[in-house]
Amino acid sequence: MDSKRPAKFSKLEREQYDVMLEEQAYPFEEKAIGLHEANAARAPQGLYDRWVRQSFDALRSLRPARWAKAEREAPCGAGAALTHQGLAARQDGNFVAAGQAWAQALKTDSSCAAAALNLGVLNDLYLGSPEEALRWYQQYQTLAAAQGLAADAQVGKWITEVQRRLPKPAAPAAAPSAAAQAAPKAASAPAKETTP
């Protein structure tokens, strides 16, 4: 897509050329996304080497709505040092220590919204637990609202994106109609004998 365009093109020809290039590049981009996502899926298994990190970096630009989520380091009173400690641990690939630090930051300062947000990002991107991520993103919004802050539109988008990935609950089975319930009874009733 960054290739040099022929100079002789008119504006319309240039637009058509760009559209053609996008159509040809799309399958390669989708394949690249699939390969990077397969590599990123190794993080919850404890593999966070430079290749996995590079896949995360690539995914942030290839599919930002899903992957361009980042932790925040915000003042958290007594939990500020723990919030920073959690961020350093996550960057080192020590996801357990990161989660413990942010959970402890929330215990130390229950209004530490950044710690809740960071737990959401950790579960969403690095631990492969969208249900937990959703819970923490929603907790972040609740804590922010309790502090009189406006709802975070970016985190609202993250919540929507996670909800789309979660499996839909199965619809309850419809109750059988009265006619359907009567049919088995009629079929099980003994047939009456008729005399000639």
C-alpha positions in Angstrom: 0.0 0.0 0.0 3.0 2.3 0.5 4.3 1.6 -3.0 5.0 4.5 -5.4 2.1 5.4 -7.7 2.6 6.2 -11.4 2.8 9.9 -11.8 0.8 10.0 -15.0 -2.4 9.0 -13.3 -5.4 11.4 -13.1 -7.1 11.8 -9.7 -9.8 9.3 -10.7 -7.2 6.8 -12.0 -5.2 7.2 -8.8 -8.3 6.4 -6.7 -9.1 3.3 -8.8 -5.5 2.2 -8.5 -5.6 2.6 -4.7 -8.9 0.6 -4.5 -7.4 -2.2 -6.6 -4.3 -2.3 -4.4 -6.5 -2.5 -1.2 -8.5 -5.4 -2.7 -5.3 -7.3 -3.5 -3.7 -6.5 -0.1 -6.7 -7.5 2.0 -6.2 -11.3 1.9 -2.6 -10.9 2.9 -3.5 -8.5 5.8 -6.1 -11.0 7.0 -3.6 -13.8 6.9 -1.1 -11.7 8.8 -3.7 -10.9 11.4 -4.5 -14.6 11.9 -0.8 -15.5 12.3 -0.1 -12.6 14.7 -3.2 -13.6 16.8 -2.1 -17.2 16.9 1.3 -16.0 18.2 -0.3 -13.6 20.7 -2.4 -16.5 22.0 0.8 -18.0 23.4 0.9 -15.2 26.1 -1.7 -16.9 28.3 0.4 -20.1 28.1 3.3 -18.2 29.6 5.3 -17.5 26.4 6.0 -13.8 26.1 9.3 -13.6 24.1 10.2 -10.8 21.7 8.3 -12.5 18.8 5.1 -12.6 20.8 5.7 -8.9 21.8 6.2 -8.1 18.1 2.9 -9.7 17.3 1.2 -7.6 19.9 2.8 -4.5 18.4 1.7 -5.5 14.9 -1.9 -6.3 16.0 -2.2 -2.8 17.6 -1.9 -1.3 14.2 -3.6 -4.0 12.1 -6.7 -4.4 14.3 -6.7 -1.5 16.8 -10.3 -1.9 18.0 -9.3 -5.3 19.4 -5.7 -4.9 20.3 -4.8 -1.2 20.9 -5.7 -1.3 24.5 -3.2 -0.1 27.1 -2.9 0.1 30.8 -2.9 3.5 32.5 -0.7 4.8 35.3 -2.8 7.2 37.2 -2.5 8.6 40.7 -4.1 6.1 43.1 -3.1 7.5 46.5 -1.8 4.6 48.5 -2.0 2.3 45.5 0.2 4.3 43.2 3.4 2.3 43.8 1.5 -1.0 43.3 0.0 0.3 40.1 3.5 1.1 38.8 4.8 -2.2 40.0 2.0 -4.1 38.2 2.8 -2.2 35.0 6.5 -3.1 35.2 5.6 -6.8 35.9 3.3 -7.0 32.9 5.9 -5.4 30.6 8.3 -8.2 31.8 5.7 -10.8 30.9 5.1 -11.7 34.6 1.3 -11.6 34.3 0.6 -13.2 37.7 2.7 -10.6 39.5 1.0 -7.8 37.5 -2.4 -9.1 38.5 -1.4 -9.4 42.1 0.0 -5.9 42.3 -3.1 -4.3 40.7 -5.4 -6.4 43.0 -3.4 -5.3 46.0 -3.6 -1.6 44.7 -7.4 -1.9 44.8 -7.3 -3.4 48.3 -5.1 -0.6 49.4 -7.1 2.1 47.7 -10.6 0.9 46.7 -11.1 4.0 44.5 -8.0 3.2 42.3 -9.8 3.1 39.0 -6.5 2.7 37.0 -5.9 -0.7 38.8 -9.3 -2.0 37.8 -8.7 -0.8 34.2 -5.3 -2.5 34.1 -6.8 -5.7 35.4 -9.2 -5.5 32.5 -6.5 -5.1 29.9 -4.4 -7.9 31.5 -7.3 -10.3 31.3 -8.4 -9.1 27.8 -5.1 -9.2 26.0 -2.6 -11.3 28.0 -4.6 -13.9 29.9 -7.3 -14.6 27.3 -10.2 -14.2 29.8 -12.8 -11.8 28.2 -15.4 -12.5 30.9 -13.0 -11.2 33.6 -11.9 -8.3 31.3 -15.5 -7.2 30.9 -16.0 -7.3 34.7 -12.9 -5.2 35.3 -13.7 -2.7 32.6 -17.2 -2.2 34.0 -15.7 -1.9 37.5 -13.4 0.8 36.1 -16.4 2.8 34.7 -18.2 2.4 38.1 -15.2 3.7 40.1 -14.7 6.6 37.6 -18.4 7.6 37.9 -18.1 7.4 41.8 -15.3 10.0 41.5 -17.5 12.3 39.5 -15.7 11.6 36.2 -17.5 11.3 32.9 -17.9 7.9 31.4 -14.7 6.9 29.5 -15.8 6.7 25.9 -12.7 4.7 24.9 -13.3 2.1 27.7 -17.0 2.0 26.6 -15.9 0.9 23.2 -13.7 -1.7 24.8 -16.6 -3.0 26.7 -18.7 -3.3 23.5 -15.9 -5.0 21.7 -15.5 -7.6 24.5 -19.3 -8.2 24.6 -19.3 -9.0 20.9 -16.6 -11.7 21.4 -18.4 -13.4 24.3 -20.6 -16.4 23.4 -24.2 -15.6 23.3 -26.4 -17.3 25.9 -28.5 -20.0 24.6 -32.1 -19.1 24.1 -34.5 -20.9 26.5 -36.4 -23.7 24.9 -39.9 -22.8 24.0 -42.7 -24.5 26.0 -44.6 -27.0 23.9 -48.0 -25.8 22.8 -51.2 -27.4 24.3 -51.8 -29.2 21.1 -48.3 -30.7 21.1 -48.7 -31.8 24.8 -52.0 -33.5 24.0 -50.6 -35.4 21.0 -48.5 -37.8 23.0 -51.3 -38.5 25.3 -53.7 -39.3 22.5 -51.0 -41.6 20.9 -50.5 -43.5 24.1 -54.2 -44.1 24.8 -55.3 -47.6 23.8 -57.3 -47.8 20.7 -61.0 -48.7 21.1 -62.1 -51.9 19.5 -65.1 -51.6 17.2 -67.5 -54.4 16.8 -69.1 -55.2 13.5 
